[in-house]
Amino acid sequence: MLDLKIELSANRKAKPADETKLGFGKIFTDHMFVMDYDQENGWHDAKIVPFGPVPMSPAMTCLHYSQEVFEGMKAYRAPDGSIKLFRPEENFKRLNVSCDRICIPQFDEAFALHALVELLKIDADWVPHTDGASLYIRPFIIGTEDALGAHASTTYKFFIIMSPSGAYYATGLNPVKIYVETKYVRAVQGGTGFAKTGGNYAASLKAQDVAEEEGYSQVLWLDGVEHKYVSEVGAMNVFFVLGDEVVTPELDGSILAGITRKSVVELLKSWGYRVSERRLSIDELVKAYQDGKLKEAFGTGTAAVISPIGELKYKDLVMEINHNEIGELSQKLYDNLTGIQWGKLPDPFGWSYDVK
Ligand SMILES: *Cc1c(COP(=O)(O)O)cnc(C)c1O
């Protein structure tokens, strides 16, 4: 395994006094992980250093052609004071999948996890103690070559930065209003939808803005070819309870393979639910609503875990779901997942990873 050098910060910052007012992704811990890549040495010079600005050339590849991939994960403070991660191997595996799509060289996943664990041990005091708050972790890789030619960079930097973040739901689970997007698309098959890359987010900002102007908090994306099949909701995967079937769109290359999505599917199956990963058209969804079969809808992702959908607007049709209240299944999934993540419930699947 690579060597990991450690340079500790001489001036540690004061920790936020009020953990109920952390917000999201605005404060950073004392240290970060950095590792370099070049063609001669491969990945090398791995180190933990004080968090701070990075020298950059205004010509570097990622700034012009978006050669960038990232991950989002959290560290949780368990009741006994220990620190836990949730399925972290899955994040580094997915980061390499994203790398492959964006022509970034593969890295050693076990080493990346080892580096994260060392970083967490150094900045352990930054993992919040307040209920619902956690330490958000952002691994990312950028192309750094000083060249404007539109080709893959020959040099890269891998970073991990960390940010104490507040509870997503300050006042418990809240249903959100969703606008079904019929003009803009997020991804197409053959594109980069399955990769966690900044470009996908840039492409989705416009629709998000329009939805917000109309009073909706996110958009429900339809497929990029026919504008017919349900894809994702905002930057979350999406589930619908249709009668006794729980449906989520199949991973067709345009959809991000969420780790929360995967965990929800596994939990539901373990509870005996009928879960289908399949194509679901907006017409089928509307029909299910009209027939009274659309019982619940929710988004899934690391940030919110479960985000119940209370209202769905498609063209002129406003569909109220479960009386705009949190569904029974949404609540049960939220309680079980967060219980496992925070070490408050047994972990029958071995998803929790102890940082030690
Ligand atoms: C990160 C992300 C998700 C959720 O993935 P998790 O692993 O569950 O956090 C879903 N969709 C998109 C587009 C994403 O970027």
The ligand as a Gaussian input file, in Angstrom:
#p B3LYP/6-31G(d) Opt

LIG

0 1
 C      -25.404000      11.043000      -5.084000
 C      -26.620000      10.915000      -5.914000
 C      -27.702000      10.089000      -5.554000
 C      -27.788000       9.384000      -4.219000
 O      -26.782000       8.444000      -3.981000
 P      -26.497000       7.945000      -2.504000
 O      -25.364000       7.006000      -2.660000
 O      -27.725000       7.273000      -2.020000
 O      -26.156000       9.155000      -1.698000
 C      -28.757000       9.956000      -6.441000
 N      -28.776000      10.623000      -7.615000
 C      -27.769000      11.443000      -7.983000
 C      -27.849000      12.133000      -9.288000
 C      -26.660000      11.615000      -7.150000
 O      -25.688000      12.437000      -7.526000

